[in-house]
Amino acid sequence: MGGCMTEELTSEADQQDQSELLPKHVSHVRTEAKTHGGGGGNGIYYHGGPVMHGNVPVYFIWYGNWSGNSATTLLPALIGDLSGSSYEHINTTYTDGSGPVAGTMTLSGQVNDNYSKGSSLSDTDIQSVVAAHCGNLGNCDTSALYFVLTSSDVTASSGFCTQ
């Protein structure tokens, strides 16, 4: 399964470059962020953005060659096992003022995509993959989660895991 990869730093120059990515100073926050109508003193605070209420539909788009890969059975099982679990239930302590997050999700659909945008995907390509399949999956439900899961031979040319 694809994912973020890092390379071992071998040269002194590489190690010096890497040190620039590490914070040089650490400041401790002495007050908590002010809430805007939610949060229950649990360390999770609402800052005005949209919240996913109710049972959240989840859709998987398997991009590339997933033949014989155990992820195609493991990840759907994970969604089912997490939904309503005590781990997912932590999210029910989060509210936006109109009610708490439900803490449940359902795998509502899956589809295979055989490299419709090639083997190197830009952010725009990934959006196009979702747009091409969401109508058949969840009628492009804006309250759903759409995951584009790429096989190990697919790379991302911008965005997540590339910077």
N, C-alpha and C positions, 0 to 999 in steps of 0.2 A: 504494500500500500504506500502511496506517495506521502510525503511529509516534509517537514523542514529538516534540512541536513546542515551540519556544520563540519568544517574541515579542521583538522588538528593544526595548530600553529607550529611551524617548524623553524622558521628563521627568526632572528632577533628583530628584524624589521617588522615582520608580521606580528610578533608579540607586542612591539611598541605601538603599532597601529591599533591593535585590539585594546590596549590599555586606555586609549582615548574614548572608548565606548563605555567605560566603567565610570560611575559617578565618583567625583573627587571629594565631594562634601555631602554629608547626610544631615538633614534638618528634621527634627521631630515636630510633628504637628501637635499643638497644645490644645486646640479646640476642635470640635467636630463640625462638619459641614451642616449648615442650617437646612432643615427640610422645607419642602414646599407642599406640605399636605400629606405626607406619608412616612412610612418607616415606623417601627415600633420600638425604638430604643435597642435595636438588635444589631446595629452597625451597618445596616443597609438603609440608604437614604434615597429618597425620591428627589430628582432635580428637574422635574418638569417635562421629561420626554415621554413617548408612548410606552405603554405597558401591555403585555400580552395576557389578557384575561381569558378565563375558560380553558377548556381542553385545547392544547395547541396541536394542530396537524403538522406532521413532519413528512417531508418528501425527499427521497434519495434519487439523485441522478448519477448513475454509475457510468462515468466517462472513460472510454478507452477499453482495454482488454482486461476483464476481471475473471476470465475463465479459470476455474479451479482455485480461486482465491477464497479463503475461509472468511474474509471480511464480509462477503455477501450474505452470510448467515449470522455472523457475530454482531455486526452493527444493527441489523433489524432487531435482534434479540435484546441488545442493550437498550434500545428505545423502550421496548416493552417492559424490561426489568426496572428501568429508572422511573417510569411513569407511576406516580403515586407512592413511590418509595420514601423512606424516611430521609434519604439524601435529597431527593427532588423536593420533598416537603419543606425543606429549608426556604425555598422560594416563596412559600405561602406567607412568610412573615414580612414580605415586601408588599407595600400597597401604594397606590397613587392617589388615595383619597376617595376613589369610587369603589374600592374593594381590593382584596388581596389577589395576588397571582394564584391560579388554581393549583399549580404543582403537578399537573398531569399533561401528558402528550400521547399522541397516537401516531404510529407509522401508518400514514394514509395512502401511500403510493410509492412505487419505485418504477424506474425506467432505465433502460440501457441506451447509451449514446456511443456509437462506434466511430469516434474521432471526427465528428461533424465539423469541427473547427481546427483539425490538425492535432499535432502533438505538442505544440507550444502555445499556451493560452494567455492572452492578455485579459485584463479586467473586463474589457468590452466583450471579448469572446465568451467569457464565463456568463456575463449578463445575457448574451444572445442564446447560450445553451439553455439557461433557465427559461427565457422567453419562449423558446421553441417547444419546450416540454410542459410548461406550467399549465397551459390550457387543458391538456389531457390528464394532468395529475390532479390539480386542485382548483381548476378554473382560475388560476392566477390569484389565489387567495392571499391578500396582503397581510392577513393575520397568521399565516403559516410560515414554517421554516423550510427552505429549499436548500439542500446540501448537494453541491457538485463534488462528487468524490472521484478523484482522478487516479488512474492506475499508475504504477511506478515508472512507466516510460513517458509520462506526460509531465511537462514542465510549465511553470507559470513565468511569464516574462515581465510581469509588473504586479505590484500589490503584495498580498500576503506571502510571507516567507521569502521575499526576494530582496529585502533591504536590511 
